[in-house]
Amino acid sequence: MKPKELREKIRRGEFASHTSGVCHNYVQANLAIVPKEYAFDFLLFANRNPKSCPIIDVLEAGKVESALALGSDIRYDIPLYNVYKNGELTGRLKDLGDVWSDDFVSFLIGCSFTFESQLVKENIPLKHIEQNKNVAMYITNIETNEAGLFKGPVVVSMRPIKNELVQKAIAITSKFPNMHGAPIHVGNPMEIGVENLTTPDFGESVEVEEGETPVFWACGVTPQSVAIHSKIPYVITHAPGHMFVTDITNEEYLSLNIER
Amino acid sequence: MKPKELREKIRRGEFASHTSGVCHNYVQANLAIVPKEYAFDFLLFANRNPKSCPIIDVLEAGKVESALALGSDIRYDIPLYNVYKNGELTGRLKDLGDVWSDDFVSFLIGCSFTFESQLVKENIPLKHIEQNKNVAMYITNIETNEAGLFKGPVVVSMRPIKNELVQKAIAITSKFPNMHGAPIHVGNPMEIGVENLTTPDFGESVEVEEGETPVFWACGVTPQSVAIHSKIPYVITHAPGHMFVTDITNEEYLSLNIER
């Protein structure tokens, strides 16, 4: 299925589940919508934390079509949305038709699917994919660089990597500074404030076995997490796993980033 | 002289001239100040035009100290400022004490001095430096990627490069994507809408001689030029050549950028 077909199905209410594995090899994006009043601080926060917050598109106040998805409508083309008021989840919506305001600025943020496709392509096995699980994510004791109202800890995703492949995984991901980039930590989780790998803050636990090293990358959930916890009056996000699917392929996106 | 000493001299009114060649090897920055209402659009414009607009620091509304210059005060540490109202130059000020508002957001933008130091260090002679001239700048027919109110043509700087060194100059500057990066054009000026190299729009003309190729890089004057021409009510910039001098060296800045 092409992304355009998927978005049309979602819009007609014919596709309502998560998007993992759908439209293989097309870039999927996290969504964060904030009122214009907070948009400058949020964009600045993303700029100051490029590893956690790879912004892939910004839809200016009131705009609903992403440049990365022709004919798209950000109000209708995601299967499920979460609405947060003052930091509390107050609604789960199938579309934003009723709550939309021309004051809303939408941010599309890179997602680990893009990042992982590159690792798998270069023969780094990823256990959570093999086990059909969501990646394990942890809140660390590393502070983000704050901007205006937005501050809070970095969220990381952890992938167990075979010891002999750790350097290769670092080398590959270093090539994509605008898509999380090199790991922010390798090895002992305690050093970044993660007490127990078996109880992730988000996602599902994946065992680190003998001969494997836990490798931690900055995670695109960070900006959403920080936006929610800053308790601004209104934040809308996609519901976990229910992503915005763009028309560009992972390769196109990564090569664009290198050129920049 | 260390940058801190220079900034203190400027603040005391003991240094009032341009900063070219002062505090050799420390990063100097262009300044653009806009009211908070326009800050989101301006930052988004910079993000969408990274070659022309390498943002090196943002001072949030009302803040006056740059993280790149301990104890600095953006209102007093530049020798001369230009004030534009609705796109017209209305004042040239020695400091911003009387006009400052807590609503002002300050953007520090990379300057070609950083970029050029790298070329010279790698033995690419730059004629305008040898001739003690300001670099030649031209308004092109290439449109920037617009954001909100901000749109307009890319401004380029041109440097005549010996034919046999052009590939090397491209290779060196490609390594610094966040500091203008690779040239946006090499060769015939007409192709980017520049009719006559001897009459630059800004700076001073430098002759392209036999055995040399004109090489064009996106120029950090672009965002200022666009901010002024968008006719927003209020924009403050440094006066040409009168830059903000930071505490970080060119090498520190360029390696920071690579890591990002």
Interface residues (C-beta under 8 A of the other chain):
Chain A: K36 A39 F40 D41 L43 L44 N47 P50 K51 I55 V58 E60 V105 A147 G148 P177 G181 E259 R260
Chain B: K36 A39 F40 D41 L43 L44 N47 P50 K51 I55 V58 E60 V105 A147 G148 P177 G181 E259 R260
